[in-house]
Amino acid sequence: MTATVFEAEGLSKEYPSGVALDQLCMSIEAGDVYGFVGENGAGKTTLMRIIGGLVHPTAGRMALFGEQSKERLASARRRIGFLIERPSLYPHMNAMENLGFYCRIFGIRDRGRGAEVLKLVGLDEAGPKKTGEYSLGMRQRLGIAVALLNRPEFLVLDEPVNGLDPAGIVEVRHILEHLSHEQGVTLLISSHILSELQLLAGKYGFIHQGRLIQEISAAELQQTAQVMICISTSSPAAAVAEMLRQELRRGDIRIKQTGEIELPRSGVDLERLMSLLVQREIPVDGFQLTAPNLEQYYMDLIGGGGR
Amino acid sequence: MRNLWQAEIYYLRKDLAFKSVTAVFALASLALVLILGSKGGYSLSSYAEPLQTAASFSILFYLVIPLHACFFATEGFEHGSVQNIIAAGHSKAKYFTGKYVLELLAVLGWLLEFYGLFYLFSLAAALITGAPVGHAGYTEDLAAGLTALGLNLLYLAAYCAAIMMLGMLIRKPASAVVAAFFFIFGNLLLSGYLKDASSAVLRAISEHSLMTQIFKFSGIYVENSQLILLSGTGDYIRALWIPAAWILLSLSITLTVLEKRDIQI
């Protein structure tokens, strides 16, 4: 049986300015990589703060590793690593000194642990440079290193790839994949880079205006989202689309804002489609299949898909 | 709590403000010995006289240490470390009390540093210049010096409690420092301006202010051109309960509010 790492029932948080979380119910099982998707102010960070004990919910209950009482929640939090919003670093200290501070907070006696996590996030050669002089990406890596210090069983990461360069994003993904696959660490990650989140997460929670509007597994996403065919042509797109609608007898062919013609892959004989285009002497500049897309799924879900 | 203390001690060791305050007291002790000596010579009426003289400079502590307490209280909010500390399972109450107790230890260290260095520099100056060192009033000087040391610790504990409360409630270092200034100089004003007020209530406020008590045990409180010191049990009891009340009130407010308020960096 899989253990539940985090469980929320009717969790709400209300501020004088409005509702940040509204009756949220969700659970994260051990080993899950849970991608948390939502617009700014949707309530993602508020939930993470509640998990960290920084914010008191106004209603509902929460359990971490099955523990619910205040004292036991505090000890459960020692098994969690956090990176919420921005890395909490002392600018007058270097990377090792910052980690030295947090090692003491966590009661870590292993003197080599700091160097270990620095190597893991690719900052082992940062040397004596003060973190006040770090780039955003370096700060983010060090923030992740702090979250990893206490060998967490559950990692809560709010925008972990924020500010990282493309290589850094890939590196962080590999680190998180390694933690998840090799060490069985459970992950709760929020990110606005949905394409990146899609490569990592096995389960997604979509939050909108404080409400969890949908939970879906990666497999379900693959099934629900359609593979689309995209054709770009120098001929008038409207005429080509109309021709395809008649020849293929499909009403679901549309023209994207980019001018490309898009139609669902299912039920289309690719050979026939290609020969139609050739027979009508329509110049094809590009032809591609688009994979199921978390971004599009999210936009459709919150009603901004434009489809 | 042990982990928290170890981490905060580690922080203080790297903290420029802490190092600066330590350096200020070392330099001040030397400078004051030189200034006093250049005016009245380095002769001492007893070996304990420097302790009593050092007590008259108590006001220096109240201008410097509360500001450090303010920065120390707000640094976790400024740099965000309070987030990681609370998320690591430490309670908000432990976070504050840990910082408060550590600040008190730092205060004790600074008091001992200032008194100790002032004493050593005074003796060294007398020795080097060949100034005479007598034995008159040794016991009285020692008692006055040690009483001032103990009361300074208590009053600085009260100041730190009040100012760390402001820091924890305000959370933004710049605003908290402004509030700390108001508290420090407000106390000076209460003591100085209201003591001659025509209203009995205002005079009572002045009489019960922290700064009035500090001036009294430091031997610098003058009223109607007369030096007034703590004398009698009533004076000493008042000198004890006023800071104790401030400490209790400030700690209670801080712990209650801190527990209820969310931490949003």
Interface residues (C-beta under 8 A of the other chain):
Chain A: R49 G52 G53 L54 V55 H56 A74 S75 A76 R77 R78 I80 F82 I84 E85 R86 P87 S88 L89 Y90 P91 H92 M93 E97 G100 F101 Y102 R104 I105 F106 G107 V146 N150
Chain B: R2 N3 L4 Q6 A7 Y10 Y11 K14 D15 L16 H79 G80 S81 V82 Q83 N84 I85 I86 A87 A88 G89 H90 S91 K260 D262 I263 Q264 I265
